[in-house]
């Protein structure tokens, strides 16, 4: 497909729309098509326009769609919507805005991913504490067993080797947790275990924007951002590619870091091939 698809996700009310509008105003070579993905049970409603469904010229987008989805249907709805754009604009760009919904992270092989978040006040805004991380690890392991059983048919034949009653397991110690997280499988599960759910998409993004116009600066702000940086470094592994963290105003009006951010974003605004 010739389209270039840019996925902009993150915490609610973190400045995603402002960033996209700034990209449309200043960076895109041609006006992009815009999708806003919203779960059907969300309280969000589409903004009313006075242009009879036409996109206002000052928005600098070629088209705009509000798309409601169910989790079990998004794998069909999103590719279908993109295929419609492809018929109209083969080498265009589609910018998709969405909140931190886990089903959207793997709903399409996006060309570029941007994650937007407010400035954290406390470490626990972004990261789970050790107790909740251990609980999430246990849940992840249980989900892995359930997946293997359902997909690969393990333990599905009740006529042979009926499963033994579950046995009590000791609580996971700090040493056990550290050992597991330093394994290859641990790296893959690290986002689910360490990060609060709305921040899971952070580590797979090409660009992470910390909106310094939102969120309260506190004594744990810098340690939290430093910990995010360390997590990105660790999950990169042997690859030289990792998401880059920028602290600035997503409208590009404040902060020395904005120039570097928009240089990085400009490479996402060249259109399809």
Buried (B, 14 or more C-beta within 10 A) or exposed (E): BEBBBBBBBBBEEBBBBBBBBBBBEBBBEBBBBBBBBBBEEEEEEEEEEEEEEEBEEEBBBBBBBEBBBEBEBBBEBBBEBBEEBBEEBEBBBBBBBBBBBEBBBEBBEBBBBBBBBBBBBBBEBBBBEEEBBBBBBBEBBEEEEEEEEEEEEEEEEEEEEEEEEEEEEEEBEEEEBEEBBEEEEBBEBBBBBBBBEBBBBBBBBBBBBBBBBBBEEBEBBEEBBEBBBEBBEBBBEEEEEBBBBBBBBBBBEEBEBBEEBBEBBBEBBBBBE
